[in-house]
Amino acid sequence: MSDAGDDTAIVWFRRDLRVHDQPVFEAAAARARRSLAVFVLDPRLLDPSGARRRTFLYRSLRELDAALDGRLLVVRGDPAEAIPELAGAVGAGSVHIAADFGPYGRERDEAVGKALEQRGVDLVRTGSPYAVEPGRITKSDGEPYKVYTPFSREWAKREKGAPADTDGRTVDWLDPSEPRGGPRAVRIPDDEGVDAELLDAGEQAAREHWEAFVDEHLEDYDEMRDRPDKPATSRMSVYLKYGVIHPRTLLAGLDGTGKGATSFRNELCFRDFYASVLWFWPRSARENFDPKFERMPLDTGPDAQERFRAWQEGRTGFPAIDAA
């Protein structure tokens, strides 16, 4: 393990594309005099994604780079190779991340950690994309919850913490042109052609969107959120996915105990519950959580395929379904 007080560290962004409420920044600043900000364009994550998702990611990266005064280094490749090579290039003693609890993220971070350890570099995990980290809420006997309601009661008791007081100046950022060696820097890709209007990307847009939702829709959220004919949902999902805003920040903005605020807290709890399910049962990413559904009969054959295409193309004849 490296000695505390490194000259240089790496802050590796993944699902935390923001500068405010960033405990990772605090950990890096406490450990090192300066840090290199890095994002890795990982083909294993990008290739299966659609154009909309990739475009939103690229726009969010451009906003993050601007918030860091152009100090974000973007590289492409396998993180298990790119991150250790960059650590060697800048002489980093530690690499700082927010923990990832998904099946691929765990596998990737284990590989990165082992490669860094061979170089004498620490992989330091601080925080996560969740209000309560997966694995922390279990039954009294240590077994995980399979049912939401008892999980939610325990979740409500847990301390979520206040948002971290950070911004783009919390860390002294290294000039991304300084690394000599390691993977070559690449430009953030251009937007791809998308057939829909996307939400504005980036942390500032997320905060403005959240504040508008609280002012205009939170009060009647409990009653109106299930109305497909009303713009009453928060539309915060994509911002949470890429961590351009943290659920801790949202919880801090839920003043009072009205039905709308309570209902929205429950939605954040649901998010943590299913992250917990994925943590304890990683197979649920590709298989039915309840094995009995594996035996459910399914329609097959040409007629079934045609009905499926009709659903995809909005030709079912049911207006509410086709509009979605």
C-alpha distance (Angstrom), angle and dihedral (degrees) to the residues before:
residue distance angle dihedral
M1 . . .
S2 3.80 . .
D3 3.77 120.9 .
A4 3.81 116.2 -100.6
G5 3.78 112.9 -102.9
D6 3.81 103.1 52.3
D7 3.77 120.0 -177.6
T8 3.81 92.4 -135.9
A9 3.80 136.6 24.8
I10 3.79 136.0 174.6
V11 3.80 124.1 -126.1
W12 3.79 105.9 -156.4
F13 3.81 111.6 -160.5
R14 3.79 118.9 -152.9
R15 3.82 119.6 140.4
D16 3.81 93.5 -0.7
L17 3.81 106.6 75.6
R18 3.80 97.2 164.8
V19 3.80 141.6 87.6
H20 3.82 100.6 -146.5
D21 3.80 122.6 76.3
Q22 3.80 90.5 16.0
P23 3.83 113.1 150.4
V24 3.81 87.8 177.3
F25 3.82 88.4 68.4
E26 3.79 91.1 53.8
A27 3.80 91.6 50.7
A28 3.80 92.7 48.6
A29 3.81 93.6 46.3
A30 3.80 90.6 49.8
R31 3.78 91.4 51.4
A32 3.80 105.3 39.3
R33 3.79 141.1 28.9
R34 3.81 93.1 -129.8
S35 3.80 137.6 5.5
L36 3.78 139.1 -150.7
A37 3.82 113.9 -132.9
V38 3.82 110.8 -141.0
F39 3.79 138.4 179.6
V40 3.80 120.9 -176.2
L41 3.80 119.5 -150.3
D42 3.79 96.1 -141.9
P43 3.83 113.7 -161.1
R44 3.81 91.0 -153.8
L45 3.80 88.8 64.2
L46 3.80 100.7 31.8
D47 3.80 101.6 45.4
P48 3.83 96.5 61.0
S49 3.82 91.6 44.4
G50 3.78 123.9 96.9
A51 3.80 126.8 -118.7
R52 3.80 93.2 -100.9
R53 3.78 93.7 54.2
R54 3.79 93.5 45.5
T55 3.80 92.6 46.8
F56 3.80 92.3 51.3
L57 3.81 89.3 49.0
Y58 3.82 92.7 50.5
R59 3.79 91.7 49.1
S60 3.80 90.8 48.9
L61 3.80 90.3 50.6
R62 3.80 90.8 52.9
E63 3.80 89.8 51.6
L64 3.80 90.9 48.5
D65 3.80 91.5 49.3
A66 3.81 89.7 52.5
A67 3.81 91.0 50.0
L68 3.82 87.9 53.3
D69 3.82 91.8 49.7
G70 3.79 92.4 -110.7
R71 3.80 94.3 -51.7
L72 3.81 99.6 124.0
L73 3.79 114.3 115.2
V74 3.81 112.1 -152.1
V75 3.80 119.6 -165.5
R76 3.79 133.5 170.8
G77 3.78 127.6 -133.8
D78 3.78 145.4 53.2
P79 3.83 109.1 -20.0
A80 3.82 90.1 -146.1
E81 3.80 86.7 65.9
A82 3.81 102.9 28.6
I83 3.81 99.8 50.4
P84 3.84 97.2 48.7
E85 3.81 90.2 45.4
L86 3.80 90.9 51.9
A87 3.80 90.9 47.0
G88 3.78 88.8 55.4
A89 3.80 92.9 45.3
V90 3.83 94.2 55.5
G91 3.81 97.5 30.9
A92 3.81 93.1 -117.3
G93 3.79 118.0 -179.5
S94 3.79 94.3 -165.0
V95 3.80 141.3 22.5
H96 3.80 115.8 -149.2
I97 3.80 124.6 -151.6
A98 3.78 142.5 157.6
A99 3.81 106.9 -113.5
D100 3.80 117.8 -99.9
F101 3.80 116.0 -149.0
G102 3.81 100.8 -175.2
P103 3.82 119.6 108.7
Y104 3.80 95.8 -107.8
G105 3.80 93.2 39.5
R106 3.79 92.0 53.8
E107 3.80 91.9 48.2
R108 3.81 92.0 47.0
D109 3.80 94.8 47.5
E110 3.79 92.1 48.0
A111 3.80 89.5 54.4
V112 3.81 92.2 46.2
G113 3.80 91.4 47.5
K114 3.80 92.7 52.4
A115 3.80 92.3 48.2
L116 3.81 91.1 49.0
E117 3.80 92.0 47.6
Q118 3.79 89.5 58.4
R119 3.80 87.1 58.8
G120 3.80 93.9 46.0
V121 3.81 92.2 -108.9
D122 3.81 123.9 136.0
L123 3.80 123.9 -132.5
V124 3.81 103.5 -146.1
R125 3.81 119.2 -162.8
T126 3.81 117.6 -158.8
G127 3.79 121.2 174.6
S128 3.79 127.6 -32.1
P129 3.82 140.4 -125.3
Y130 3.82 90.4 -89.5
A131 3.79 137.3 82.2
V132 3.82 88.7 -129.0
E133 3.79 117.2 20.1
P134 3.81 117.5 -116.1
G135 3.78 111.9 -99.6
R136 3.79 96.2 32.9
I137 3.81 96.5 91.9
T138 3.80 114.8 65.3
K139 3.79 138.9 140.1
S140 3.80 119.6 -85.6
D141 3.81 89.3 -93.9
G142 3.80 91.9 53.3
E143 3.79 95.2 -105.9
P144 3.82 117.0 134.2
Y145 3.77 123.2 -112.0
K146 3.79 117.8 -105.7
V147 3.81 94.1 -177.1
Y148 3.80 124.7 66.4
T149 3.83 102.0 -141.1
P150 3.84 99.4 62.8
F151 3.81 88.9 40.0
S152 3.80 90.0 54.1
R153 3.80 92.3 52.7
E154 3.80 90.8 55.4
W155 3.81 91.6 42.3
A156 3.81 90.8 55.8
K157 3.81 90.1 56.7
R158 3.80 95.2 52.4
E159 3.78 121.8 99.4
K160 3.81 108.7 -115.6
G161 3.80 96.6 -171.6
A162 3.78 130.5 -134.8
P163 3.82 120.7 -78.8
A164 3.80 112.5 -85.0
D165 3.80 114.0 -106.6
T166 3.81 99.5 -122.4
D167 3.78 139.6 128.9
G168 3.78 137.8 167.4
R169 3.81 91.1 -69.3
T170 3.81 97.0 54.9
V171 3.80 88.5 91.1
D172 3.80 128.2 45.0
W173 3.80 98.7 -126.0
L174 3.77 121.7 -143.9
D175 3.81 117.9 -128.3
P176 3.84 103.8 -100.5
S177 3.80 90.4 -139.4
E178 3.81 90.6 63.6
P179 3.83 101.3 79.4
R180 3.80 110.3 99.8
G181 3.77 108.4 -157.4
G182 3.75 129.5 -0.1
P183 3.79 124.6 90.3
R184 3.78 117.8 -18.0
A185 3.79 118.0 -104.3
V186 3.79 115.2 -111.8
R187 3.77 132.1 -161.5
I188 3.78 117.5 -106.0
P189 3.82 103.0 -98.1
D190 3.77 120.7 -105.5
D191 3.78 121.1 -106.3
E192 3.78 115.4 -80.7
G193 3.77 123.0 -132.3
V194 3.80 108.2 -86.4
D195 3.79 128.8 -176.6
A196 3.79 96.2 -144.4
E197 3.78 140.0 56.7
L198 3.80 108.7 -102.8
L199 3.77 127.0 -151.1
D200 3.79 114.6 -100.0
A201 3.79 108.8 -87.0
G202 3.78 130.8 -132.0
E203 3.77 139.1 52.2
Q204 3.79 97.9 -74.9
A205 3.80 91.1 52.5
A206 3.80 90.5 48.2
R207 3.79 92.1 52.3
E208 3.80 93.0 47.1
H209 3.80 90.9 47.0
W210 3.80 90.9 50.4
E211 3.79 94.0 48.2
A212 3.81 90.9 50.1
F213 3.80 90.8 50.6
V214 3.81 92.1 50.5
D215 3.81 91.6 49.0
E216 3.81 97.7 43.3
H217 3.80 110.1 25.6
L218 3.80 113.5 15.0
E219 3.79 95.8 86.2
D220 3.81 93.5 61.2
Y221 3.81 96.7 27.4
D222 3.81 93.1 112.2
E223 3.80 92.3 58.7
M224 3.80 102.0 32.1
R225 3.82 105.2 38.5
D226 3.81 92.9 88.7
R227 3.81 94.3 51.1
P228 3.82 107.4 103.9
D229 3.81 89.9 -167.8
K230 3.82 92.7 60.8
P231 3.84 129.1 68.1
A232 3.80 89.7 -131.4
T233 3.80 103.6 126.0
S234 3.80 122.2 97.1
R235 3.84 96.2 -122.8
M236 3.81 87.8 -152.6
S237 3.81 95.8 128.0
V238 3.80 97.8 97.8
Y239 3.81 91.5 46.4
L240 3.80 90.1 52.5
K241 3.80 92.0 45.8
Y242 3.80 92.7 60.0
G243 3.78 94.7 33.5
V244 3.79 95.5 -121.1
I245 3.78 82.5 140.7
H246 3.81 127.7 19.8
P247 3.83 125.2 -132.2
R248 3.79 86.9 -125.3
T249 3.80 88.1 65.2
L250 3.80 91.2 49.5
L251 3.80 92.7 49.3
A252 3.80 90.0 50.9
G253 3.81 88.5 55.6
L254 3.80 94.4 53.7
D255 3.78 100.7 93.9
G256 3.78 117.9 -176.9
T257 3.76 133.0 12.1
G258 3.80 101.9 -94.6
K259 3.79 122.0 142.7
G260 3.79 92.8 -100.5
A261 3.81 94.2 53.0
T262 3.80 91.5 44.2
S263 3.79 91.5 50.2
F264 3.79 92.3 50.1
R265 3.81 91.7 48.9
N266 3.79 87.1 53.9
E267 3.80 90.0 54.6
L268 3.81 90.5 54.3
C269 3.79 88.4 47.9
F270 3.81 90.2 52.7
R271 3.80 87.9 53.7
D272 3.80 90.8 54.0
F273 3.81 91.7 44.5
Y274 3.78 93.6 57.2
A275 3.80 90.6 44.6
S276 3.81 86.3 55.0
V277 3.81 90.7 49.8
L278 3.80 89.7 51.9
W279 3.81 90.8 47.9
F280 3.80 95.0 52.6
W281 3.82 96.5 33.2
P282 3.83 107.5 30.7
R283 3.82 90.1 170.6
S284 3.81 87.1 71.6
A285 3.82 87.9 77.9
R286 3.82 88.5 73.2
E287 3.81 105.3 14.6
N288 3.78 136.5 51.5
F289 3.78 111.0 -84.3
D290 3.81 88.6 -139.3
P291 3.84 107.3 52.4
K292 3.80 92.5 -150.3
F293 3.81 89.0 74.2
E294 3.80 88.7 64.0
R295 3.83 86.5 71.7
M296 3.80 94.5 51.2
P297 3.83 110.5 121.2
L298 3.80 114.5 -117.1
D299 3.78 131.9 -161.1
T300 3.79 112.9 -108.2
G301 3.77 137.4 175.5
P302 3.82 134.5 55.4
D303 3.81 95.5 -49.6
A304 3.79 91.4 52.9
Q305 3.80 90.9 48.5
E306 3.80 90.7 51.2
R307 3.81 91.6 50.8
F308 3.79 88.9 49.2
R309 3.82 91.2 51.8
A310 3.80 89.6 48.8
W311 3.78 89.2 55.0
Q312 3.82 91.3 47.7
E313 3.80 92.5 49.7
G314 3.80 98.3 41.8
R315 3.81 96.0 -109.1
T316 3.81 101.7 124.0
G317 3.80 94.2 109.0
F318 3.80 92.4 -123.8
P319 3.84 105.2 112.3
A320 3.81 97.1 -153.1
I321 3.81 91.4 51.2
D322 3.80 95.4 42.8
A323 3.81 92.5 48.3
A324 3.79 90.5 55.5
